[in-house]
Amino acid sequence: MPVLLASEWDSFLTQQPEAHILQTSAWGELKAAFGWTPVRIQSGQAGAQVLFRRLPLGLSVAYLPKGPVGEVRESLWPELDKVCRRYNAIFLLVEPDASEPLSKERLLTMQKFGQAAPPIQPRRTMLVDLTGSEEQVLERMKQKTRYNIHLAHRKGVVVNQADAPEKFFSLMKVTGERDCFEVHSLEYYQRAFDLFSPDGHCALLMAEYEGRPLAGLMVFYQGSRAWYFYGASSDEERNRMPAYLLQWEAMRWARQHGCREYDLWGVPDEDEAVLDAYFTRRSDGLWGVYRFKRGFGGRLARSAGAWQRVYNPILYRLYQWRMKNKTPSG
């Protein structure tokens, strides 16, 4: 079984320019700094970066985010089994980089591999088309969103690239407390920035007014796609609409790098009719950001979901019970 070094995996990915950013070696190294072990394997023209999280007694759980990549054939799955058994994985969770519906052939392959399972990443998202001129991209947005972008300009908001995440992290803490979600540590954002920014695959953008940071985001790109993973905003000067201008500048940055699509990364997992019927009345969970994200004119897309292969049914059930009854931190 050919296990690849990070440099060898990067070389393999040059043949797969549209591989998801979660399958890059840089993402594996980011996760390696926070408790995961990335293992990269190749079988013919297909490959996979699998993340292993160690458990007591030499056991582990395995996760394959947004992969495998390349020309995936059934010969890859036995190789995945081998590496998972080498790491004593209780189970492997696979989230393909694919939207519904899967082709009949790929669906059959996944069903042979394992059983459907809840995904880790958001199931549904908004994808903004970045093709055409800037005027055409703006024209595809909701009128109110275009207005807010221009309003931010008129009200003195400016967007600059930052070279350190300290101010961004301060905004993240404010956002997490306000919207009731856990944020990563400063070290996490710093590590992500250090891994992706040197070769230009990440930008940290800050919207400011009179030198004060009002909102920030980290945008990443790989191939022809860009992703908005992390965003934060202050409680101050919200009438200046800094978040709207910030997103627009992130899209402009993505276009400058040849991206054709901007992934807003996560909206409620509901059909469009349900989203349109309830977005003005709900603010829980991802509903709180849907109203904002829908204004950028993206199309709604739903991932193909996740599949899992269980290697130790008894320990798997014990693990599931433990996670279900785990006391939340904080």
N, C-alpha and C positions, 0 to 999 in steps of 0.2 A: 504494500500500500504506500503510494508516494505521498509522504507528508512534506509540505513545502515550507521553506523559510519565508519570512515576510517579503524579502526582496524577490524571491522566486514567485510568490503569489502576485506581487505587483506586476511582474513580467507577464504572468498569465492573464492578468486583467487588462493588459494593453490590447489583447485580442477580444476583450469583452467591454468595449467602451461604454455601454449602457448599463453595466452592472450597478446595482443599488449601492448607495454610499455606505450602508450598514454591512456590506460585504467587502469593504476596503480594508487593507491591513492597518491603516490609521485608526479605523473604528475598533478593530480588534485590540490595538495597543491602548486605546482609550479605556476599553473595558478591562484590559489586563491590569491597569493601575488601580482598579476598584473591585478586585476579587474574582475576576473571570480569567480563564485560560483559553486563548484562541488557538485553534488547531486548524490548519488549512490543508485540504487534500485535493487531489486532481485525479480524474479518471477519464482518459481520452480528452475530448474537447469540453468536458464539464468539470466543475469544481465547486467546493463549498468551504466556507469559513464557519466553523462550529465553535461556539463558546461553551466552556464547561465551568460550572460553579461547584466547588468542592463542598461535600457534606461530611459529617462525622463518619468514622469507620472506613475511610478510603473510598466512599461512594461519591457520586456527583449527579448533577442534572445537566442535560445538554440542550442547547438552543441554537437553531440555525435561522437567523433573521434575514428575511428578504433574499432567500436563495433556495436552491443552488443557482449557479450562474452557468451560462454556456449552453451547449447542446446536450441537455440532460437526457440520458438513456438509463435503462433499468440497471446497467452495470454499475452505476454510481451508488445505488442504495446498499449493496453488500459492503462497499468500502466504508460507507457511513456506519453501518452496523459494527464493523471491525474496530473503528476508532472509538465508538461509544462503549464497546465492551472493554477496550483497553483502559478506558478511564472509569470503568465500573459505573456507567450511567444507569440510573434507575429508568429514565425515559429520555427520549429525544423529541423536542417540539420543533416543527418545521413550519415557517411562514414564507411561502413562495412570494416572489416579487411579481405578482400577477393580479389582475382585476377580474371580477366576475363578468361573464361566465368563463370558467376554464374550458379549454378545448376538451373534447370527449377523450382524446388520447391521454392528455395530461391528468384529467380527473381520474381516469381509470388507474393510471400509474400511482397517484397519490392514495387512492383507496386501497390499492394493493399494499402500499407501504405501511399505512396505519389508519387510525380512526380520527375523525374530525374532533377538534378541540378548540377551546376559547383562545383567541390570539392574544399576544402581548401588546403589539402595536395597535393604534386606533384602526378600527375596521373600515371606517368611512372618512373621506377627505374631500377637499375642494382643490381642483387642479386648474390653475390659471394659465391660459394660453398666452405665451409671450411673443408669438410670431407677429409679423407685420411691423408697422411703425409704432412709435410711442403713442401717437394720436389714436391709432387703431386699438391698441391695448387699453387705453383710457376709455375709449368709446364703448368697449364691451363691459365696462363696470356700471354699477348702478349710478344714477345721476347724483344721489346724495353722497356717495363715496367720492366721486370726482370733485364735487363741491367741497368736501372736507379736506381733500388733498390741497386744493388751491387755497382754501381758507387758512390752513397751517402756514403756507408760504406767506400769505398776506399778514398774518399775525406774528411774523418774525421767527418762526421755528426754522432751525437749520439742522441738517443731518450730516454728521461727520463720522469717519471711520476712527475707531479707538484702537489703541495698541495694547491695552491691558483691561481685564474684566472686573476690576474692583468696583467701579461705579455701577456697572451693569449688575453685579451681584447685590449691591445695596438695593437697587430697584427690584431685583428678584425677590428679596426678602419681604419688601413691602407688598409686592403682588401676591406672594404666597400667603401672607397673613390676611390680606383683603379677600382673596378668592378661595381660601381654605384648601391649599394643596401644598405638598412638600416640595421643596426645591433642592437641587443638588448643592454640594459644597462649593466654595470658591475654588478649591483645588480641582474640582471636576471641570468647571468652565475654563479654568486656566489651562488644564491639560488638553482639553478639546481644542482650544485656540492655538496652543503650541504645536499640536500635531497637524492641524489642517491649514493654518494660515500661512506658514512659510512658502508653500507652493501655490498659494492663492485660492485654495479650495474652501476657504471660510473667511467671512468678514464679520466684524463686530461693529454694528452701526448704532449710533446714539443720536437721538433727537434732543436738541437743546434749545433753550430760550434764555437769552442774556447770560450764557455760560452755565446755566443750571440744567442738569440732565432730567428730562421728563419721561423718556421712554428709550428702550434699547432692545435689540434683537441680535441673535446669531443666525446667519444664513450660510448654508453649505451648498456646494454644487459638485456634481460628478456627471461627466458626459453632457447630455443635453437637458439634464434636470437639476432643479434647485429645490432646497427644502428649508422651510422655516420651522426649526425645532424648538428654539427657546426665545421667549419674549417676555418683557417686563415693562411696567409703567408706574409712574409716580401718581400720587393723589392730587398733585398740584397742577394748575394751569390746563386742566383737561378740556376746557373750552377752546383751547388752541388746536385741538385735534392732532397732537403730535404722532399718535400711532398710525394714522392714515398716511401721512407723509413718509413715515419710517418704512412702512410696507412698500410704498411706491418706489422709494430709493433702493430697497432690497431687490425689487423686481428689475429695476434699471441696472443694478450691479450684476444680476444674473444674466440679463440680456447681453451685457458687455463681455461675458464669458461664454457666449454662444448658446445659452440655454433657451430651450423652446417651451419649457413648462416649469411652473412654480407651484410646489406642493405646500398648501397651507396646513397640512398635517393635523387632522383630527377635528371632526364634527360629530354630533350625535348620530348613532347608528340607526337612522330612521329613513324611510322613503322620503322623497322630495315633497310629496303632498303633505306628509305629517310635519316635516320641518317648516314648510311655509305656513301651515295652519297654527303652529304653536310657538314659533320663535319669538313672538312679541310677548308671550305670556310666561315663558319659562326662562330661568337663569341658572338652574342647577347644572353641575357637571359641565360637559362641553356645550350645553345650550347657551351658557354665558358668553361664549366666543362665536357662536354660529352667526348671530346677527351681524357682527362685525365682519366676519370672513365672507359671508355671502355677497357682500357689497362689491367685492373685487371681481365679480363676473366669472368665477370659475365654474367648471362643470363638476357635478357630484360624481364621485367614483367610490366603489366599494371593493375592498381587497377580496381575494379568493378565500381568505380565512387561514386556518392553521390545521395541521395534522400532527398527531403524536404517535410515536412507536414506543411501546412499553416493554422494557426488558425484564423488570422484576415486579410482577403484579402486586405482590404483598407489600413490598416496600413502597411501591407507587401509591397504594391506597393510604398507607401510613403517612406518606409525605403530603398527600392531598388533605388529609385530616388535620395535620399539623399546620399547614398554611391557612386552612379555613378558620382554625381556632387561634391563630397567632394574634397576640395582643398588639395593636397598632402602636408604633413608637410615637412619643410626643404627646 
